Amino acid sequence: MKLTPRQNQIIAIVKKDSPITSKQISAELKLSMPTIRSDLRLLTAFGILEAKPKVGYTFNDSPAKSLSYQKLYQEPIQRILQKPTEIREDATLTEAVNTLFIEDVGSLYVVGDQNELVGLISRKDLLRATLNNTNASLTLASTVMTRMPNIFTVTPDMSVIETGKLLLERKVDSLPVVDQDNQTKVVGKITKNRIFQHFIESVQ
């Protein structure tokens, strides 16, 4: 795993002054705590640092907890996919909102008569469309969806790191995962939270 210069700085500080709090680390780096929060979370998730409540961060030099970060990054997303939440193309806004909140997801995949992916509706799309809309039960959800081919998708063979970078670049929380041989057949979804969960589970 290739760490950023700041992450290496954090490791050096923790090695030198362990145990040390996030407040003390940020003060030594002359950065705000929110700025380094993601670095600390990543280093802790990978087992490089250990966070001890009311004590602070310590460096984990135990060889028993070593991990092949390269293997972790390059693993295909196929085995960590989540089930997609789909609605039919003729579903109403009211039905879409109900599905979104019952399933507790951030986006819905809209499928056509042949179960092909025809569009995507985000939580923001639905909130915007239903605000002050007295005809939500009559309006088709498909009128507010992003239509194919304007939806960015990934395939199961893509690596965790490649997919993670796309999620960050596209500034989205999830991406539809489609069959390699049929770009309109949804086989799952991948989210930022699922990738983070994957990292946590791999170092436990």
C-alpha positions in Angstrom: 0.0 0.0 0.0 1.4 3.4 -0.9 0.7 5.9 1.8 0.5 9.7 1.3 3.3 11.9 2.7 0.9 13.1 5.4 0.0 9.6 6.4 3.7 8.8 6.8 4.1 11.9 8.9 1.3 10.8 11.1 2.9 7.3 11.5 6.3 8.9 12.4 4.6 11.1 15.0 2.7 8.2 16.6 5.9 6.1 16.7 7.8 8.9 18.4 5.2 10.1 20.9 2.9 7.1 21.4 0.3 7.1 22.9 -0.9 10.4 21.4 -4.3 11.9 20.8 -5.7 13.1 17.5 -5.6 16.7 18.9 -1.9 16.4 19.6 -1.2 14.9 16.2 -3.1 17.7 14.4 -1.3 20.3 16.5 2.1 18.9 15.6 1.2 18.8 11.9 -0.4 22.3 12.2 -3.5 21.0 10.6 -7.1 20.9 11.8 -8.5 17.7 13.3 -11.2 17.2 10.5 -8.3 17.4 7.9 -6.5 14.4 9.3 -9.6 12.4 10.4 -9.8 10.4 7.2 -6.1 9.6 7.4 -6.4 8.4 11.0 -9.5 6.3 10.1 -7.7 4.7 7.1 -4.5 3.9 9.1 -6.6 2.5 11.9 -8.7 0.4 9.5 -5.5 -1.1 8.0 -4.2 -1.9 11.5 -1.1 0.3 11.1 -2.3 2.4 14.1 -4.5 1.3 17.0 -6.9 3.7 18.6 -7.4 3.3 22.4 -10.3 5.1 24.0 -9.2 7.8 26.4 -5.6 7.0 25.7 -4.8 7.9 22.1 -3.2 6.3 19.1 -0.4 3.8 19.2 1.7 2.2 16.4 1.0 -1.5 15.7 4.3 -3.2 15.1 2.9 -6.7 15.6 3.9 -9.0 12.7 0.9 -11.2 13.4 -1.4 -8.4 12.1 0.5 -7.8 8.9 -1.7 -7.6 5.8 -1.0 -7.6 2.1 -2.5 -4.2 1.3 -1.6 -4.8 -2.4 -3.8 -7.9 -2.4 -6.5 -6.1 -0.5 -6.6 -3.2 -3.0 -6.4 -5.4 -6.2 -9.1 -7.8 -5.1 -12.1 -7.8 -7.6 -15.3 -6.3 -6.2 -17.3 -9.4 -7.2 -17.2 -10.9 -3.8 -18.2 -7.8 -1.9 -21.2 -6.7 -4.1 -24.4 -5.7 -2.5 -27.9 -6.4 -3.8 -29.3 -3.6 -6.0 -32.6 -1.9 -5.2 -34.6 -1.7 -8.4 -38.0 -0.2 -9.4 -39.9 -0.6 -12.6 -40.0 2.2 -15.2 -43.7 2.8 -14.6 -43.3 3.3 -10.8 -44.6 6.6 -9.4 -42.6 9.1 -7.4 -44.5 8.0 -4.3 -43.6 4.3 -4.8 -40.0 5.3 -5.4 -39.8 7.3 -2.2 -41.4 4.5 -0.2 -38.9 2.0 -1.7 -36.0 4.2 -1.0 -36.8 4.6 2.7 -38.0 1.1 3.3 -34.8 -0.3 1.8 -32.7 2.5 3.4 -30.6 3.1 0.3 -29.2 6.2 -1.4 -30.3 5.4 -5.0 -32.7 3.3 -7.0 -32.0 1.5 -10.3 -34.8 1.8 -12.8 -35.3 -1.3 -15.0 -37.4 -1.8 -18.1 -39.6 -4.6 -19.4 -36.6 -6.9 -20.0 -35.1 -6.1 -16.6 -32.5 -3.9 -18.4 -31.1 -0.9 -16.7 -32.7 2.2 -18.1 -32.0 4.8 -15.4 -30.9 5.8 -11.9 -32.7 7.9 -9.3 -30.8 9.3 -6.4 -32.2 10.3 -3.0 -31.5 14.0 -4.0 -33.5 13.5 -7.2 -36.5 12.2 -5.3 -36.4 14.8 -2.6 -36.2 17.6 -5.2 -39.0 16.1 -7.3 -41.4 15.5 -4.5 -40.9 18.8 -2.7 -44.2 20.7 -3.0 -45.4 18.2 -5.6 -49.1 17.4 -5.0 -49.1 14.9 -7.8 -46.3 12.6 -6.6 -48.7 9.6 -6.7 -49.4 10.2 -10.4 -46.0 11.3 -11.6 -43.7 8.6 -13.0 -40.4 8.3 -11.2 -38.7 7.8 -14.6 -39.3 11.5 -15.4 -36.6 12.5 -12.9 -34.1 9.7 -13.5 -30.7 9.9 -15.1 -31.0 7.9 -18.2 -28.7 5.4 -19.9 -26.1 5.8 -21.3 -25.4 8.7 -19.0 -25.0 6.4 -16.0 -21.5 5.5 -15.0 -21.3 1.7 -14.3 -18.6 -0.7 -13.2 -18.1 -4.5 -13.7 -17.5 -7.3 -11.2 -13.9 -7.8 -12.4 -12.8 -4.3 -11.5 -10.5 -4.0 -8.4 -11.5 -2.5 -5.1 -9.0 0.4 -5.5 -10.1 1.1 -9.1 -13.7 1.2 -8.0 -13.0 3.3 -4.9 -11.2 5.9 -7.0 -14.2 6.1 -9.4 -16.6 6.7 -6.5 -14.4 9.6 -5.3 -13.9 11.0 -8.7 -17.6 10.9 -9.6 -18.5 12.2 -6.1 -21.2 9.5 -5.6 -22.0 7.1 -2.8 -22.7 4.1 -5.0 -22.3 2.7 -8.6 -24.3 0.1 -10.4 -22.4 -3.1 -11.2 -23.3 -4.6 -14.5 -22.6 -7.9 -16.3 -19.3 -7.8 -18.3 -21.1 -9.1 -21.4 -24.3 -7.2 -21.0 -23.9 -3.6 -19.9 -27.6 -3.2 -19.2 -27.9 -6.2 -16.8 -27.5 -5.1 -13.2 -25.8 -7.7 -11.0 -25.2 -5.7 -7.9 -24.0 -2.4 -6.5 -20.9 -1.1 -4.8 -20.8 1.7 -2.3 -18.2 3.7 -0.3 -19.5 2.1 2.9 -19.2 -1.4 1.5 -15.5 -0.8 0.5 -14.8 0.6 4.0 -16.5 -2.4 5.6 -14.4 -4.7 3.4 -11.2 -3.0 4.7 -12.3 -3.3 8.3 -13.3 -6.9 8.0 -10.0 -7.8 6.3 -7.8 -6.5 9.2 -9.8 -8.0 12.1 
